[in-house]
């Protein structure tokens, strides 16, 4: 089973292979080398530190809401999932 969390690209780093991504207030650098034409403001699915797919904002918001429910049900913090 693959666990992946959606996030929004905030900044493309100068190295060309990583980006700063926001996961509902938690920001982390992730590898974007698997994406074609990543852009600031676009949403991506991140698994194990790699952005593996781009997605639209509606899908990202729906997935984030589901993650929030899981986190609340398990008495965790979203940062525990990253």
Biopython code that builds the backbone (N, CA, C, O; Angstrom):
import numpy as np
from Bio.PDB.StructureBuilder import StructureBuilder

atoms = [
    (1, "UNK", "N", (0.844, -1.177, 0.000)),
    (1, "UNK", "CA", (0.000, 0.000, 0.000)),
    (1, "UNK", "C", (0.889, 1.240, 0.000)),
    (1, "UNK", "O", (1.893, 1.305, 0.710)),
    (2, "UNK", "N", (0.508, 2.198, -0.790)),
    (2, "UNK", "CA", (1.267, 3.434, -0.923)),
    (2, "UNK", "C", (0.538, 4.557, -0.205)),
    (2, "UNK", "O", (-0.630, 4.819, -0.491)),
    (3, "UNK", "N", (1.205, 5.216, 0.714)),
    (3, "UNK", "CA", (0.652, 6.390, 1.367)),
    (3, "UNK", "C", (1.287, 7.613, 0.731)),
    (3, "UNK", "O", (2.510, 7.748, 0.721)),
    (4, "UNK", "N", (0.475, 8.487, 0.209)),
    (4, "UNK", "CA", (0.966, 9.706, -0.418)),
    (4, "UNK", "C", (0.109, 10.870, 0.037)),
    (4, "UNK", "O", (-1.101, 10.730, 0.215)),
    (5, "UNK", "N", (0.736, 12.013, 0.222)),
    (5, "UNK", "CA", (0.057, 13.186, 0.751)),
    (5, "UNK", "C", (0.169, 14.324, -0.258)),
    (5, "UNK", "O", (1.247, 14.559, -0.804)),
    (6, "UNK", "N", (-0.931, 15.033, -0.513)),
    (6, "UNK", "CA", (-0.866, 16.155, -1.448)),
    (6, "UNK", "C", (-0.268, 17.398, -0.795)),
    (6, "UNK", "O", (-0.441, 17.642, 0.399)),
    (7, "UNK", "N", (0.430, 18.165, -1.603)),
    (7, "UNK", "CA", (0.998, 19.418, -1.149)),
    (7, "UNK", "C", (1.102, 20.393, -2.299)),
    (7, "UNK", "O", (0.997, 20.004, -3.462)),
    (8, "UNK", "N", (1.310, 21.663, -1.979)),
    (8, "UNK", "CA", (1.386, 22.738, -2.975)),
    (8, "UNK", "C", (2.824, 23.201, -3.117)),
    (8, "UNK", "O", (3.495, 23.478, -2.122)),
    (9, "UNK", "N", (3.297, 23.284, -4.351)),
    (9, "UNK", "CA", (4.663, 23.757, -4.600)),
    (9, "UNK", "C", (4.728, 25.253, -4.314)),
    (9, "UNK", "O", (4.003, 26.045, -4.917)),
    (10, "UNK", "N", (5.601, 25.626, -3.392)),
    (10, "UNK", "CA", (5.797, 27.031, -3.038)),
    (10, "UNK", "C", (6.989, 27.635, -3.755)),
    (10, "UNK", "O", (6.974, 28.812, -4.116)),
    (11, "UNK", "N", (8.022, 26.828, -3.961)),
    (11, "UNK", "CA", (9.270, 27.341, -4.526)),
    (11, "UNK", "C", (9.998, 26.210, -5.229)),
    (11, "UNK", "O", (10.102, 25.106, -4.693)),
    (12, "UNK", "N", (10.504, 26.480, -6.431)),
    (12, "UNK", "CA", (11.386, 25.545, -7.119)),
    (12, "UNK", "C", (12.809, 25.905, -6.712)),
    (12, "UNK", "O", (13.251, 27.032, -6.940)),
    (13, "UNK", "N", (13.521, 24.974, -6.121)),
    (13, "UNK", "CA", (14.869, 25.256, -5.634)),
    (13, "UNK", "C", (15.861, 25.365, -6.783)),
    (13, "UNK", "O", (15.644, 24.810, -7.860)),
    (14, "UNK", "N", (16.951, 26.084, -6.542)),
    (14, "UNK", "CA", (17.960, 26.337, -7.568)),
    (14, "UNK", "C", (18.609, 25.079, -8.117)),
    (14, "UNK", "O", (19.121, 25.094, -9.237)),
    (15, "UNK", "N", (18.602, 23.990, -7.357)),
    (15, "UNK", "CA", (19.249, 22.761, -7.833)),
    (15, "UNK", "C", (18.472, 22.097, -8.970)),
    (15, "UNK", "O", (18.997, 21.211, -9.643)),
    (16, "UNK", "N", (17.224, 22.521, -9.187)),
    (16, "UNK", "CA", (16.422, 22.000, -10.286)),
    (16, "UNK", "C", (15.795, 20.636, -10.039)),
    (16, "UNK", "O", (15.026, 20.153, -10.871)),
    (17, "UNK", "N", (16.105, 20.016, -8.924)),
    (17, "UNK", "CA", (15.555, 18.683, -8.646)),
    (17, "UNK", "C", (14.700, 18.637, -7.388)),
    (17, "UNK", "O", (14.098, 17.606, -7.091)),
    (18, "UNK", "N", (14.636, 19.734, -6.646)),
    (18, "UNK", "CA", (13.826, 19.772, -5.436)),
    (18, "UNK", "C", (12.959, 21.033, -5.414)),
    (18, "UNK", "O", (13.219, 22.010, -6.115)),
    (19, "UNK", "N", (11.924, 20.968, -4.583)),
    (19, "UNK", "CA", (11.033, 22.110, -4.415)),
    (19, "UNK", "C", (10.562, 22.162, -2.973)),
    (19, "UNK", "O", (10.496, 21.140, -2.291)),
    (20, "UNK", "N", (10.238, 23.362, -2.517)),
    (20, "UNK", "CA", (9.633, 23.538, -1.208)),
    (20, "UNK", "C", (8.132, 23.343, -1.393)),
    (20, "UNK", "O", (7.502, 24.029, -2.199)),
    (21, "UNK", "N", (7.565, 22.402, -0.639)),
    (21, "UNK", "CA", (6.148, 22.049, -0.775)),
    (21, "UNK", "C", (5.454, 22.263, 0.567)),
    (21, "UNK", "O", (5.993, 21.930, 1.622)),
    (22, "UNK", "N", (4.244, 22.828, 0.505)),
    (22, "UNK", "CA", (3.436, 23.078, 1.703)),
    (22, "UNK", "C", (2.368, 22.001, 1.836)),
    (22, "UNK", "O", (1.583, 21.768, 0.917)),
    (23, "UNK", "N", (2.353, 21.349, 2.993)),
    (23, "UNK", "CA", (1.358, 20.336, 3.327)),
    (23, "UNK", "C", (0.471, 20.902, 4.430)),
    (23, "UNK", "O", (0.656, 20.583, 5.604)),
    (24, "UNK", "N", (-0.485, 21.735, 4.057)),
    (24, "UNK", "CA", (-1.413, 22.322, 5.022)),
    (24, "UNK", "C", (-0.683, 22.984, 6.190)),
    (24, "UNK", "O", (-1.016, 22.759, 7.354)),
    (25, "UNK", "N", (0.311, 23.797, 5.862)),
    (25, "UNK", "CA", (1.053, 24.542, 6.883)),
    (25, "UNK", "C", (2.397, 23.961, 7.266)),
    (25, "UNK", "O", (3.200, 24.638, 7.909)),
    (26, "UNK", "N", (2.657, 22.738, 6.890)),
    (26, "UNK", "CA", (3.954, 22.115, 7.145)),
    (26, "UNK", "C", (4.734, 22.149, 5.836)),
    (26, "UNK", "O", (4.258, 21.652, 4.815)),
    (27, "UNK", "N", (5.923, 22.731, 5.864)),
    (27, "UNK", "CA", (6.704, 22.875, 4.640)),
    (27, "UNK", "C", (7.925, 21.979, 4.670)),
    (27, "UNK", "O", (8.640, 21.903, 5.669)),
    (28, "UNK", "N", (8.151, 21.293, 3.539)),
    (28, "UNK", "CA", (9.309, 20.419, 3.405)),
    (28, "UNK", "C", (9.824, 20.485, 1.979)),
    (28, "UNK", "O", (9.073, 20.746, 1.038)),
    (29, "UNK", "N", (11.126, 20.243, 1.839)),
    (29, "UNK", "CA", (11.698, 20.101, 0.511)),
    (29, "UNK", "C", (11.479, 18.673, 0.041)),
    (29, "UNK", "O", (11.700, 17.720, 0.789)),
    (30, "UNK", "N", (11.041, 18.533, -1.210)),
    (30, "UNK", "CA", (10.810, 17.221, -1.789)),
    (30, "UNK", "C", (11.491, 17.142, -3.152)),
    (30, "UNK", "O", (11.763, 18.163, -3.783)),
    (31, "UNK", "N", (11.755, 15.948, -3.587)),
    (31, "UNK", "CA", (12.384, 15.727, -4.889)),
    (31, "UNK", "C", (11.301, 15.794, -5.960)),
    (31, "UNK", "O", (10.266, 15.136, -5.854)),
    (32, "UNK", "N", (11.554, 16.603, -7.000)),
    (32, "UNK", "CA", (10.580, 16.787, -8.075)),
    (32, "UNK", "C", (11.082, 16.221, -9.402)),
    (32, "UNK", "O", (10.477, 16.466, -10.446)),
    (33, "UNK", "N", (12.167, 15.476, -9.371)),
    (33, "UNK", "CA", (12.790, 14.975, -10.591)),
    (33, "UNK", "C", (11.885, 14.055, -11.410)),
    (33, "UNK", "O", (12.119, 13.875, -12.605)),
    (34, "UNK", "N", (10.858, 13.471, -10.792)),
    (34, "UNK", "CA", (9.967, 12.562, -11.508)),
    (34, "UNK", "C", (8.836, 13.282, -12.239)),
    (34, "UNK", "O", (8.088, 12.657, -12.990)),
    (35, "UNK", "N", (8.706, 14.586, -12.025)),
    (35, "UNK", "CA", (7.618, 15.353, -12.624)),
    (35, "UNK", "C", (8.059, 16.034, -13.910)),
    (35, "UNK", "O", (9.213, 16.430, -14.074)),
    (36, "UNK", "N", (7.096, 16.155, -14.814)),
    (36, "UNK", "CA", (7.333, 16.936, -16.022)),
    (36, "UNK", "C", (6.764, 18.334, -15.794)),
    (36, "UNK", "O", (5.583, 18.485, -15.481)),
    (37, "UNK", "N", (7.600, 19.349, -15.950)),
    (37, "UNK", "CA", (7.180, 20.755, -15.856)),
    (37, "UNK", "C", (6.504, 21.137, -14.539)),
    (37, "UNK", "O", (5.397, 21.676, -14.557)),
    (38, "UNK", "N", (7.140, 20.874, -13.406)),
    (38, "UNK", "CA", (6.546, 21.321, -12.139)),
    (38, "UNK", "C", (6.499, 22.850, -12.104)),
    (38, "UNK", "O", (7.393, 23.518, -12.622)),
    (39, "UNK", "N", (5.458, 23.392, -11.493)),
    (39, "UNK", "CA", (5.277, 24.841, -11.423)),
    (39, "UNK", "C", (4.878, 25.269, -10.025)),
    (39, "UNK", "O", (4.192, 24.542, -9.306)),
    (40, "UNK", "N", (5.320, 26.463, -9.650)),
    (40, "UNK", "CA", (4.911, 27.054, -8.384)),
    (40, "UNK", "C", (3.391, 27.211, -8.397)),
    (40, "UNK", "O", (2.807, 27.654, -9.386)),
    (41, "UNK", "N", (2.767, 26.840, -7.284)),
    (41, "UNK", "CA", (1.322, 26.955, -7.153)),
    (41, "UNK", "C", (0.564, 25.697, -7.536)),
    (41, "UNK", "O", (-0.632, 25.592, -7.265)),
    (42, "UNK", "N", (1.237, 24.743, -8.161)),
    (42, "UNK", "CA", (0.594, 23.484, -8.544)),
    (42, "UNK", "C", (0.641, 22.512, -7.371)),
    (42, "UNK", "O", (1.503, 22.610, -6.497)),
    (43, "UNK", "N", (-0.298, 21.576, -7.370)),
    (43, "UNK", "CA", (-0.366, 20.558, -6.325)),
    (43, "UNK", "C", (0.252, 19.258, -6.811)),
    (43, "UNK", "O", (0.138, 18.887, -7.980)),
    (44, "UNK", "N", (0.909, 18.576, -5.879)),
    (44, "UNK", "CA", (1.567, 17.308, -6.187)),
    (44, "UNK", "C", (1.248, 16.287, -5.106)),
    (44, "UNK", "O", (0.922, 16.640, -3.973)),
    (45, "UNK", "N", (1.346, 15.022, -5.475)),
    (45, "UNK", "CA", (1.240, 13.923, -4.519)),
    (45, "UNK", "C", (2.670, 13.528, -4.155)),
    (45, "UNK", "O", (3.492, 13.290, -5.040)),
    (46, "UNK", "N", (2.969, 13.458, -2.859)),
    (46, "UNK", "CA", (4.327, 13.165, -2.398)),
    (46, "UNK", "C", (4.324, 11.857, -1.609)),
    (46, "UNK", "O", (3.522, 11.655, -0.698)),
    (47, "UNK", "N", (5.238, 10.988, -1.988)),
    (47, "UNK", "CA", (5.426, 9.712, -1.291)),
    (47, "UNK", "C", (6.919, 9.530, -1.048)),
    (47, "UNK", "O", (7.724, 9.631, -1.974)),
    (48, "UNK", "N", (7.279, 9.264, 0.190)),
    (48, "UNK", "CA", (8.669, 8.994, 0.582)),
    (48, "UNK", "C", (9.625, 10.086, 0.105)),
    (48, "UNK", "O", (10.753, 9.803, -0.297)),
    (49, "UNK", "N", (9.164, 11.335, 0.154)),
    (49, "UNK", "CA", (10.023, 12.453, -0.203)),
    (49, "UNK", "C", (10.080, 12.785, -1.681)),
    (49, "UNK", "O", (10.786, 13.711, -2.080)),
    (50, "UNK", "N", (9.342, 12.039, -2.508)),
    (50, "UNK", "CA", (9.315, 12.264, -3.952)),
    (50, "UNK", "C", (7.931, 12.741, -4.388)),
    (50, "UNK", "O", (6.920, 12.144, -4.020)),
    (51, "UNK", "N", (7.890, 13.811, -5.170)),
    (51, "UNK", "CA", (6.643, 14.209, -5.814)),
    (51, "UNK", "C", (6.458, 13.244, -6.979)),
    (51, "UNK", "O", (7.274, 13.206, -7.900)),
    (52, "UNK", "N", (5.374, 12.460, -6.930)),
    (52, "UNK", "CA", (5.210, 11.402, -7.924)),
    (52, "UNK", "C", (4.147, 11.725, -8.968)),
    (52, "UNK", "O", (4.066, 11.055, -9.998)),
    (53, "UNK", "N", (3.329, 12.751, -8.709)),
    (53, "UNK", "CA", (2.258, 13.076, -9.651)),
    (53, "UNK", "C", (1.727, 14.471, -9.363)),
    (53, "UNK", "O", (1.676, 14.898, -8.210)),
    (54, "UNK", "N", (1.333, 15.175, -10.413)),
    (54, "UNK", "CA", (0.666, 16.453, -10.231)),
    (54, "UNK", "C", (-0.839, 16.213, -10.193)),
    (54, "UNK", "O", (-1.341, 15.256, -10.781)),
    (55, "UNK", "N", (-1.557, 17.100, -9.487)),
    (55, "UNK", "CA", (-3.008, 16.950, -9.382)),
    (55, "UNK", "C", (-3.652, 18.327, -9.347)),
    (55, "UNK", "O", (-2.983, 19.330, -9.102)),
    (56, "UNK", "N", (-4.952, 18.365, -9.592)),
    (56, "UNK", "CA", (-5.612, 19.668, -9.555)),
    (56, "UNK", "C", (-5.951, 20.044, -8.109)),
    (56, "UNK", "O", (-5.920, 19.206, -7.207)),
    (57, "UNK", "N", (-6.272, 21.315, -7.917)),
    (57, "UNK", "CA", (-6.496, 21.826, -6.565)),
    (57, "UNK", "C", (-7.688, 21.161, -5.885)),
    (57, "UNK", "O", (-7.630, 20.875, -4.689)),
    (58, "UNK", "N", (-8.764, 20.910, -6.624)),
    (58, "UNK", "CA", (-9.952, 20.289, -6.032)),
    (58, "UNK", "C", (-9.617, 18.910, -5.463)),
    (58, "UNK", "O", (-9.992, 18.596, -4.333)),
    (59, "UNK", "N", (-8.913, 18.090, -6.240)),
    (59, "UNK", "CA", (-8.519, 16.764, -5.770)),
    (59, "UNK", "C", (-7.605, 16.866, -4.552)),
    (59, "UNK", "O", (-7.727, 16.091, -3.603)),
    (60, "UNK", "N", (-6.694, 17.827, -4.591)),
    (60, "UNK", "CA", (-5.760, 18.005, -3.476)),
    (60, "UNK", "C", (-6.494, 18.374, -2.191)),
    (60, "UNK", "O", (-6.198, 17.829, -1.128)),
    (61, "UNK", "N", (-7.452, 19.298, -2.287)),
    (61, "UNK", "CA", (-8.204, 19.715, -1.099)),
    (61, "UNK", "C", (-9.032, 18.563, -0.536)),
    (61, "UNK", "O", (-9.116, 18.394, 0.681)),
    (62, "UNK", "N", (-9.640, 17.776, -1.412)),
    (62, "UNK", "CA", (-10.415, 16.620, -0.950)),
    (62, "UNK", "C", (-9.515, 15.609, -0.236)),
    (62, "UNK", "O", (-9.872, 15.083, 0.817)),
    (63, "UNK", "N", (-8.347, 15.346, -0.820)),
    (63, "UNK", "CA", (-7.411, 14.396, -0.201)),
    (63, "UNK", "C", (-6.887, 14.921, 1.130)),
    (63, "UNK", "O", (-6.757, 14.154, 2.084)),
    (64, "UNK", "N", (-6.585, 16.216, 1.211)),
    (64, "UNK", "CA", (-6.115, 16.784, 2.475)),
    (64, "UNK", "C", (-7.178, 16.675, 3.559)),
    (64, "UNK", "O", (-6.854, 16.400, 4.714)),
    (65, "UNK", "N", (-8.433, 16.883, 3.208)),
    (65, "UNK", "CA", (-9.508, 16.741, 4.191)),
    (65, "UNK", "C", (-9.579, 15.304, 4.703)),
    (65, "UNK", "O", (-9.793, 15.075, 5.894)),
    (66, "UNK", "N", (-9.402, 14.349, 3.811)),
    (66, "UNK", "CA", (-9.395, 12.948, 4.238)),
    (66, "UNK", "C", (-8.222, 12.667, 5.165)),
    (66, "UNK", "O", (-8.369, 11.963, 6.164)),
    (67, "UNK", "N", (-7.053, 13.218, 4.834)),
    (67, "UNK", "CA", (-5.889, 13.032, 5.702)),
    (67, "UNK", "C", (-6.136, 13.639, 7.085)),
    (67, "UNK", "O", (-5.775, 13.049, 8.103)),
    (68, "UNK", "N", (-6.756, 14.820, 7.111)),
    (68, "UNK", "CA", (-7.041, 15.465, 8.395)),
    (68, "UNK", "C", (-7.951, 14.590, 9.252)),
    (68, "UNK", "O", (-7.747, 14.473, 10.460)),
    (69, "UNK", "N", (-8.945, 13.982, 8.631)),
    (69, "UNK", "CA", (-9.847, 13.087, 9.373)),
    (69, "UNK", "C", (-9.088, 11.891, 9.939)),
    (69, "UNK", "O", (-9.299, 11.508, 11.090)),
    (70, "UNK", "N", (-8.216, 11.307, 9.146)),
    (70, "UNK", "CA", (-7.422, 10.166, 9.608)),
    (70, "UNK", "C", (-6.540, 10.573, 10.782)),
    (70, "UNK", "O", (-6.464, 9.867, 11.788)),
    (71, "UNK", "N", (-5.876, 11.711, 10.646)),
    (71, "UNK", "CA", (-4.974, 12.203, 11.681)),
    (71, "UNK", "C", (-5.745, 12.451, 12.973)),
    (71, "UNK", "O", (-5.287, 12.077, 14.053)),
    (72, "UNK", "N", (-6.923, 13.084, 12.865)),
    (72, "UNK", "CA", (-7.731, 13.359, 14.058)),
    (72, "UNK", "C", (-8.223, 12.063, 14.704)),
    (72, "UNK", "O", (-8.199, 11.930, 15.928)),
    (73, "UNK", "N", (-8.666, 11.115, 13.886)),
    (73, "UNK", "CA", (-9.155, 9.842, 14.415)),
    (73, "UNK", "C", (-8.064, 9.067, 15.144)),
    (73, "UNK", "O", (-8.342, 8.355, 16.110)),
    (74, "UNK", "N", (-6.845, 9.202, 14.691)),
    (74, "UNK", "CA", (-5.720, 8.465, 15.284)),
    (74, "UNK", "C", (-4.981, 9.282, 16.342)),
    (74, "UNK", "O", (-3.984, 8.827, 16.903)),
    (75, "UNK", "N", (-5.482, 10.507, 16.615)),
    (75, "UNK", "CA", (-4.860, 11.398, 17.589)),
    (75, "UNK", "C", (-3.381, 11.643, 17.250)),
    (75, "UNK", "O", (-2.503, 11.570, 18.110)),
    (76, "UNK", "N", (-3.142, 11.935, 15.966)),
    (76, "UNK", "CA", (-1.799, 12.233, 15.478)),
    (76, "UNK", "C", (-1.731, 13.684, 15.032)),
    (76, "UNK", "O", (-2.703, 14.432, 15.140)),
    (77, "UNK", "N", (-0.576, 14.063, 14.534)),
    (77, "UNK", "CA", (-0.355, 15.363, 13.915)),
    (77, "UNK", "C", (0.007, 15.082, 12.468)),
    (77, "UNK", "O", (0.649, 14.072, 12.183)),
    (78, "UNK", "N", (-0.391, 15.954, 11.547)),
    (78, "UNK", "CA", (-0.072, 15.735, 10.138)),
    (78, "UNK", "C", (1.429, 15.571, 9.923)),
    (78, "UNK", "O", (1.853, 14.838, 9.029)),
    (79, "UNK", "N", (2.235, 16.252, 10.739)),
    (79, "UNK", "CA", (3.695, 16.122, 10.596)),
    (79, "UNK", "C", (4.175, 14.702, 10.894)),
    (79, "UNK", "O", (5.243, 14.299, 10.432)),
    (80, "UNK", "N", (3.392, 13.944, 11.661)),
    (80, "UNK", "CA", (3.748, 12.543, 11.921)),
    (80, "UNK", "C", (3.663, 11.703, 10.665)),
    (80, "UNK", "O", (4.301, 10.654, 10.570)),
    (81, "UNK", "N", (2.874, 12.161, 9.694)),
    (81, "UNK", "CA", (2.649, 11.403, 8.474)),
    (81, "UNK", "C", (3.679, 11.721, 7.384)),
    (81, "UNK", "O", (3.786, 10.989, 6.400)),
    (82, "UNK", "N", (4.424, 12.794, 7.554)),
    (82, "UNK", "CA", (5.374, 13.214, 6.517)),
    (82, "UNK", "C", (6.733, 12.601, 6.723)),
    (82, "UNK", "O", (7.649, 12.851, 5.939)),
]
sb = StructureBuilder()
sb.init_structure("model")
sb.init_model(0)
sb.init_chain("A")
sb.init_seg("    ")
for serial, (resi, resn, name, xyz) in enumerate(atoms, 1):
    if name == "N":
        sb.init_residue(resn, " ", resi, " ")
    sb.init_atom(name, np.array(xyz, "f"), 0.0, 1.0, " ", f" {name:<3s}", serial, name[0])
structure = sb.get_structure()
